[in-house]
Amino acid sequence: MFHLISPTKVINPQPGWYRGDFHVHSNFSDGILPPATLVEIAKSERMGFFALTDHNIIDGLSELMPDSDILGIPGIEVTLTVGHFTILGIRGWHDWMEDICVIPYNDDLVWGKDRPPIKEIFIRAARQGLINCIVHPLKKSWGWHDNQTDLNYVHCIEVCNCPGDPENDLGTPKAIRFWTELLNNGYRMTALGGSDYHRSLPSPVYTGTHTREAIGLPTTYVYAEELSSNAILSAVMRRRVYISMGPKVSFQAQVNGKVYDIGQDVGPFMGGIKFTSSVSECPEETCAQIVRNGEVVAEGIVTDGETLLLYNDTTTPSQSNWYRLDVYDSHGAMLAITNPIFVGRRKRPQIQTYGKMLKLAFPKDEP
C-alpha cells in the first residue's frame, strides 16, 4: 500500500482560476520522465495542478510527492483495445483495479469475456466518488469504441488532446461536435483538455503550429475555492472549467442583478438575460462566438489582441437552454472553449448509451 497526497491538503487557500492539465504520463507507463521531474516541468509552465494518469498502472503515484507550489492529482488512464478513459481522484487501491492493473504493465489491454462489462468499471468508480473522463474520444486511433458505455456514469469528456498531432487536430472538432450533442440531449458532462504529455522532444509527426508536447497545452482553467485536490475535482463536477490554447476568457450571464459564471445553472425563470464575454491575449483575426444550444448567436473578431462580446436573450420557465463561448483562429482551429451556463428547466436525457449518441452526432458514420 502506498501513501497518496491528502485530497484535503491546501496548496493555496485563495479562490480563483487555476491553470492545470488533466492528462500527463510518467516513466511508470510510456512517458520518459519520473513523476518528480514532471512536477518541476509543470511548475516551470506556471501550472497550478496536473493529474498523473499513467496507463493501467498506479505505481507512479507513490512518487507524486507533496509540493508547496503545485498540486498533483492522482489518476489512472484505463487503456483498453476499445479506447481509453481516465479516472481522477484515486485514493488508494480500489476493487476495480484488479481487472486493470495487470503485471507486467499493458498499455492496450484486451478485454476478454472472463472480465465484467467495461461499463461496470465506470459504475464502480463513480460510486466510489471518483471522476470518469473519456479521453481523445474521436481520435482515429485510440478513439472510444465501447458502444454500450452508460453515459450516466461518464462525468467528463476530453474535447482537446495534445494539439499539433494531425490525428488530434482532426479529432478535436469532432469531439466538440459530439459534446454539443450530449449537451443538447440533456447531459451536463464537463469538457476538459489534456496535453497527453509523454515527452518534451520535438516529434516529426507534428505538422501543426505546435511542434512538441508540453504540460499545459492545452491549459484547462478551473475556478476553485482553493487549490486542493478536493476543491479542483469538486469544481470539475460543477463544470467551472474552460479550455485554452493561450487566450484568457470570461463568460457571464446577468439575471435580475445576479451574475452567473461559467458552468453555473440559472434555473427556470421568465424574462431577459444578458451575456457578457471577453477574450484577451489572442492572435489577430481570432473569432469569438457565443453559442446557444449549438447555434452561433453572437460573433466578434479580435482586434489588438482582445474583444468584448455581448448578447441579450429572453427565456421562459419551460425552456431548456445552454450557452457557451467558443474562440477560433483564422483557420478554424479551436483556441478556447468554455463549459456552458445553463438556463431553464433541466432536460432529461433520452439516449443512454455511447453508441446511440455517436449515431445521433454522426448520422453518416463520419468518425
PLY file of the C-alpha trace (Angstrom):
ply
format ascii 1.0
element vertex 367
property float x
property float y
property float z
element edge 366
property int vertex1
property int vertex2
end_header
0.00 0.00 0.00
1.37 3.41 -0.94
0.62 6.81 0.52
-1.08 9.47 -1.60
-1.22 13.21 -1.20
-4.12 14.08 1.06
-7.12 15.24 -1.02
-7.71 17.97 1.56
-4.12 19.32 1.54
-4.33 23.00 0.58
-1.60 24.38 -1.69
-3.22 27.82 -1.98
-6.18 28.92 0.18
-7.34 31.62 -2.27
-10.30 31.16 -4.63
-9.59 31.73 -8.30
-8.97 30.35 -11.77
-6.21 27.75 -11.50
-4.23 26.58 -14.55
-3.90 22.85 -14.95
-3.60 19.72 -17.06
-5.69 16.57 -16.54
-3.69 14.13 -18.71
0.03 13.52 -18.04
2.21 10.37 -18.23
5.40 9.35 -16.44
8.05 6.67 -16.98
5.92 4.27 -14.98
3.97 3.72 -18.21
5.01 5.12 -21.62
6.29 8.56 -20.59
10.01 9.17 -20.34
10.25 11.27 -17.17
9.77 10.36 -13.49
6.92 11.99 -11.54
9.29 14.27 -9.62
10.60 15.74 -12.88
7.06 16.24 -14.16
6.36 18.32 -11.05
9.30 20.59 -11.85
8.28 20.95 -15.50
4.68 21.77 -14.56
5.96 24.42 -12.16
8.12 25.93 -14.90
5.00 26.12 -17.09
3.24 28.03 -14.28
0.66 25.31 -13.74
-1.33 25.22 -10.52
-2.00 21.48 -10.82
-1.70 18.44 -13.05
-3.11 14.92 -12.97
-0.77 11.93 -13.28
-2.67 9.41 -15.42
-0.40 6.54 -16.35
-1.74 3.67 -18.46
-3.15 0.78 -16.40
-0.77 1.37 -13.51
-0.81 3.46 -10.33
2.72 2.79 -9.03
3.95 6.23 -10.10
1.50 7.89 -7.73
3.75 6.88 -4.83
6.39 9.26 -6.21
3.96 12.14 -6.71
5.20 13.80 -3.54
3.60 16.89 -1.97
4.97 20.21 -3.21
4.36 23.64 -1.75
3.85 25.27 -5.17
1.86 22.81 -7.27
-0.88 20.24 -6.77
-0.54 16.67 -8.06
-3.89 14.97 -8.65
-3.73 11.15 -8.61
-5.32 9.35 -11.53
-5.05 6.49 -13.99
-5.73 6.08 -17.71
-7.69 2.88 -18.19
-6.26 1.78 -21.54
-8.19 -0.85 -23.48
-8.33 -2.03 -27.08
-11.76 -0.33 -27.30
-10.47 3.04 -26.10
-9.10 4.97 -23.15
-10.63 6.79 -20.19
-9.11 8.44 -17.16
-10.27 8.07 -13.57
-9.39 11.08 -11.40
-9.16 11.32 -7.63
-7.59 7.92 -6.88
-7.36 7.43 -3.10
-5.51 4.12 -2.98
-6.18 0.61 -4.22
-9.75 0.20 -5.49
-11.50 -3.08 -6.18
-11.98 -2.45 -9.92
-8.18 -2.19 -10.35
-7.86 -5.99 -10.12
-9.03 -6.14 -13.74
-6.93 -3.17 -14.92
-3.53 -3.02 -13.19
-2.02 -6.16 -14.68
1.63 -7.16 -14.34
3.59 -6.61 -16.49
2.23 -3.20 -17.45
-0.02 -3.38 -20.52
-0.83 -0.25 -22.48
-3.53 -1.82 -24.66
-5.44 -4.27 -22.51
-7.64 -6.77 -24.33
-10.95 -7.04 -22.52
-12.00 -10.69 -22.66
-15.25 -12.41 -21.82
-13.80 -13.53 -18.49
-13.95 -9.91 -17.23
-17.00 -7.88 -16.21
-18.57 -5.49 -18.75
-16.49 -2.34 -19.26
-19.41 -0.20 -18.13
-19.10 -1.83 -14.70
-15.74 -0.08 -14.17
-17.41 3.29 -14.83
-20.20 2.43 -12.40
-17.91 1.15 -9.63
-15.54 4.14 -9.90
-18.43 6.62 -9.90
-19.97 5.02 -6.81
-16.63 5.44 -5.05
-16.74 9.18 -5.68
-14.17 9.15 -8.48
-14.41 11.05 -11.78
-14.61 9.24 -15.13
-13.42 11.04 -18.28
-13.36 9.57 -21.79
-10.18 10.87 -23.45
-9.48 11.58 -27.15
-12.89 10.00 -27.93
-12.93 10.74 -31.67
-9.26 10.22 -32.46
-8.82 7.86 -35.41
-6.52 5.63 -33.37
-7.33 5.12 -29.68
-10.82 6.58 -30.00
-13.61 5.26 -27.80
-15.45 2.28 -29.32
-17.41 0.68 -26.48
-20.92 1.43 -27.71
-22.56 0.04 -24.55
-20.93 2.60 -22.23
-23.63 4.05 -19.96
-23.38 7.84 -20.36
-24.94 8.39 -16.94
-21.62 7.32 -15.37
-19.37 9.43 -17.61
-18.63 12.72 -15.85
-16.27 14.37 -18.34
-15.15 14.24 -21.94
-11.77 15.38 -23.24
-12.54 17.66 -26.20
-8.95 18.78 -26.86
-5.99 16.41 -26.68
-2.31 17.12 -27.45
-2.77 19.68 -30.24
-0.29 19.64 -33.10
-0.64 15.94 -33.80
-2.58 15.70 -37.12
-4.90 13.00 -35.75
-5.68 15.06 -32.68
-6.29 18.21 -34.69
-8.88 16.29 -36.72
-10.34 14.71 -33.58
-10.88 17.96 -31.64
-13.71 19.42 -33.79
-15.37 16.00 -33.85
-15.12 15.74 -30.05
-16.64 19.22 -29.68
-19.47 18.24 -32.03
-20.12 15.09 -30.01
-20.08 17.04 -26.72
-22.51 19.56 -28.24
-24.96 16.72 -28.96
-24.53 15.45 -25.40
-25.46 18.90 -24.10
-28.45 19.14 -26.42
-29.63 15.73 -25.22
-29.55 16.89 -21.61
-26.18 15.63 -20.38
-24.16 18.12 -18.36
-20.83 16.46 -18.94
-17.79 18.62 -18.20
-15.45 19.29 -21.13
-11.75 19.00 -20.23
-8.48 19.43 -22.08
-5.36 17.31 -21.74
-1.82 17.52 -23.08
-1.41 13.72 -23.02
2.19 14.60 -22.17
4.82 11.89 -22.66
7.98 13.77 -23.64
9.30 17.24 -24.46
11.27 16.28 -27.54
10.08 17.59 -30.93
8.24 14.96 -32.92
8.48 14.59 -36.72
4.78 13.63 -36.91
3.67 17.06 -35.72
2.86 19.31 -38.66
0.73 21.95 -36.94
1.68 25.15 -35.15
2.82 23.30 -32.04
5.76 21.02 -32.68
6.21 19.44 -29.26
4.23 18.16 -26.34
4.07 20.48 -23.35
2.37 20.16 -19.99
-0.47 22.67 -20.07
-1.00 22.57 -23.85
-3.92 22.93 -23.85
-4.45 24.53 -20.45
-7.58 23.66 -18.51
-8.63 26.51 -16.23
-10.67 25.55 -13.16
-12.36 28.00 -10.81
-11.96 26.51 -7.33
-12.43 27.84 -3.80
-8.86 26.79 -3.02
-6.06 24.80 -4.60
-6.58 21.31 -3.22
-7.48 18.04 -4.89
-10.95 18.02 -3.36
-11.63 21.62 -4.43
-10.38 21.16 -8.00
-12.31 17.94 -8.59
-15.44 19.38 -6.98
-15.21 22.35 -9.35
-14.79 19.97 -12.30
-18.02 18.22 -11.35
-19.72 21.64 -11.28
-18.32 22.47 -14.75
-16.41 25.55 -13.53
-13.97 24.98 -16.36
-12.69 26.40 -19.61
-10.01 25.15 -22.01
-7.47 27.37 -23.74
-4.59 27.26 -26.18
-3.46 30.64 -24.86
-6.33 33.16 -24.72
-7.78 34.34 -21.43
-11.58 34.44 -21.45
-14.50 35.36 -19.24
-18.16 34.49 -19.78
-21.02 35.56 -17.54
-24.79 35.86 -17.51
-26.70 38.52 -15.61
-30.28 37.90 -14.47
-32.20 40.30 -12.23
-28.96 41.81 -10.97
-27.35 38.44 -10.16
-24.26 37.24 -12.03
-23.72 33.64 -13.11
-20.34 32.37 -14.28
-19.02 29.52 -16.44
-20.65 26.20 -15.54
-23.39 27.61 -13.36
-27.13 26.94 -13.60
-29.51 29.91 -13.68
-32.55 27.64 -13.40
-36.08 28.25 -14.75
-37.35 31.83 -14.94
-39.15 34.22 -17.30
-37.56 37.35 -18.64
-34.39 38.81 -20.06
-30.85 37.59 -19.66
-27.66 39.43 -20.60
-24.45 37.63 -21.55
-21.06 39.31 -21.37
-17.86 37.76 -22.64
-14.32 38.97 -23.06
-11.30 37.48 -24.80
-7.70 38.65 -24.46
-4.16 37.55 -25.35
-5.35 36.40 -28.78
-3.82 36.49 -32.27
-5.40 38.85 -34.79
-8.40 37.68 -36.81
-9.49 35.38 -34.00
-13.25 34.87 -33.94
-15.19 34.74 -30.66
-18.68 33.22 -30.68
-21.49 32.90 -28.17
-23.21 29.59 -28.84
-26.79 28.79 -27.78
-27.82 25.12 -27.93
-25.19 24.52 -30.58
-26.02 27.53 -32.76
-23.92 30.71 -33.02
-25.99 33.67 -31.79
-23.30 36.35 -31.48
-19.90 36.80 -33.06
-16.97 39.19 -32.83
-13.47 39.50 -34.32
-10.48 40.08 -32.08
-8.56 43.31 -32.72
-5.45 44.38 -30.84
-5.48 41.01 -29.06
-8.87 41.32 -27.36
-12.60 41.71 -27.84
-15.80 42.20 -25.85
-18.91 40.33 -26.97
-22.45 40.93 -25.70
-25.70 39.05 -26.26
-29.22 39.53 -24.90
-31.84 36.79 -24.81
-35.22 36.09 -23.26
-36.44 32.84 -21.77
-39.47 31.16 -20.23
-39.60 28.55 -17.43
-40.45 25.77 -19.91
-37.31 26.29 -21.99
-34.06 24.37 -21.56
-31.07 26.28 -22.94
-27.31 26.28 -22.62
-24.80 28.94 -23.69
-21.03 28.80 -24.08
-18.17 30.87 -25.51
-16.09 29.44 -28.38
-12.91 31.04 -29.75
-11.37 30.01 -33.10
-8.36 31.20 -35.06
-8.46 32.34 -38.70
-8.00 28.73 -39.86
-10.90 27.43 -37.78
-8.79 25.78 -35.07
-10.14 25.95 -31.53
-8.27 28.42 -29.30
-10.61 28.38 -26.29
-13.94 26.94 -25.26
-15.94 27.30 -22.06
-18.28 24.93 -20.34
-21.85 26.20 -20.61
-24.05 28.39 -18.49
-27.43 26.64 -18.21
-30.76 28.45 -18.27
-34.23 26.95 -17.75
-35.50 23.53 -16.80
-33.13 20.59 -16.75
-33.71 18.24 -19.66
-33.75 14.50 -19.00
-31.50 12.61 -21.46
-33.36 10.25 -23.78
-30.29 8.42 -25.08
-28.39 6.34 -22.56
-25.50 4.68 -24.41
-22.39 6.00 -26.11
-23.05 4.17 -29.39
-26.55 5.59 -29.86
-25.31 9.10 -29.06
-22.49 8.69 -31.56
-25.01 7.80 -34.27
-27.04 10.90 -33.42
-23.98 13.15 -33.63
-22.62 11.48 -36.78
-25.56 10.02 -38.70
-23.40 9.39 -41.79
-20.79 7.41 -39.82
-18.20 10.18 -40.15
-15.96 9.00 -37.25
0 1
1 2
2 3
3 4
4 5
5 6
6 7
7 8
8 9
9 10
10 11
11 12
12 13
13 14
14 15
15 16
16 17
17 18
18 19
19 20
20 21
21 22
22 23
23 24
24 25
25 26
26 27
27 28
28 29
29 30
30 31
31 32
32 33
33 34
34 35
35 36
36 37
37 38
38 39
39 40
40 41
41 42
42 43
43 44
44 45
45 46
46 47
47 48
48 49
49 50
50 51
51 52
52 53
53 54
54 55
55 56
56 57
57 58
58 59
59 60
60 61
61 62
62 63
63 64
64 65
65 66
66 67
67 68
68 69
69 70
70 71
71 72
72 73
73 74
74 75
75 76
76 77
77 78
78 79
79 80
80 81
81 82
82 83
83 84
84 85
85 86
86 87
87 88
88 89
89 90
90 91
91 92
92 93
93 94
94 95
95 96
96 97
97 98
98 99
99 100
100 101
101 102
102 103
103 104
104 105
105 106
106 107
107 108
108 109
109 110
110 111
111 112
112 113
113 114
114 115
115 116
116 117
117 118
118 119
119 120
120 121
121 122
122 123
123 124
124 125
125 126
126 127
127 128
128 129
129 130
130 131
131 132
132 133
133 134
134 135
135 136
136 137
137 138
138 139
139 140
140 141
141 142
142 143
143 144
144 145
145 146
146 147
147 148
148 149
149 150
150 151
151 152
152 153
153 154
154 155
155 156
156 157
157 158
158 159
159 160
160 161
161 162
162 163
163 164
164 165
165 166
166 167
167 168
168 169
169 170
170 171
171 172
172 173
173 174
174 175
175 176
176 177
177 178
178 179
179 180
180 181
181 182
182 183
183 184
184 185
185 186
186 187
187 188
188 189
189 190
190 191
191 192
192 193
193 194
194 195
195 196
196 197
197 198
198 199
199 200
200 201
201 202
202 203
203 204
204 205
205 206
206 207
207 208
208 209
209 210
210 211
211 212
212 213
213 214
214 215
215 216
216 217
217 218
218 219
219 220
220 221
221 222
222 223
223 224
224 225
225 226
226 227
227 228
228 229
229 230
230 231
231 232
232 233
233 234
234 235
235 236
236 237
237 238
238 239
239 240
240 241
241 242
242 243
243 244
244 245
245 246
246 247
247 248
248 249
249 250
250 251
251 252
252 253
253 254
254 255
255 256
256 257
257 258
258 259
259 260
260 261
261 262
262 263
263 264
264 265
265 266
266 267
267 268
268 269
269 270
270 271
271 272
272 273
273 274
274 275
275 276
276 277
277 278
278 279
279 280
280 281
281 282
282 283
283 284
284 285
285 286
286 287
287 288
288 289
289 290
290 291
291 292
292 293
293 294
294 295
295 296
296 297
297 298
298 299
299 300
300 301
301 302
302 303
303 304
304 305
305 306
306 307
307 308
308 309
309 310
310 311
311 312
312 313
313 314
314 315
315 316
316 317
317 318
318 319
319 320
320 321
321 322
322 323
323 324
324 325
325 326
326 327
327 328
328 329
329 330
330 331
331 332
332 333
333 334
334 335
335 336
336 337
337 338
338 339
339 340
340 341
341 342
342 343
343 344
344 345
345 346
346 347
347 348
348 349
349 350
350 351
351 352
352 353
353 354
354 355
355 356
356 357
357 358
358 359
359 360
360 361
361 362
362 363
363 364
364 365
365 366
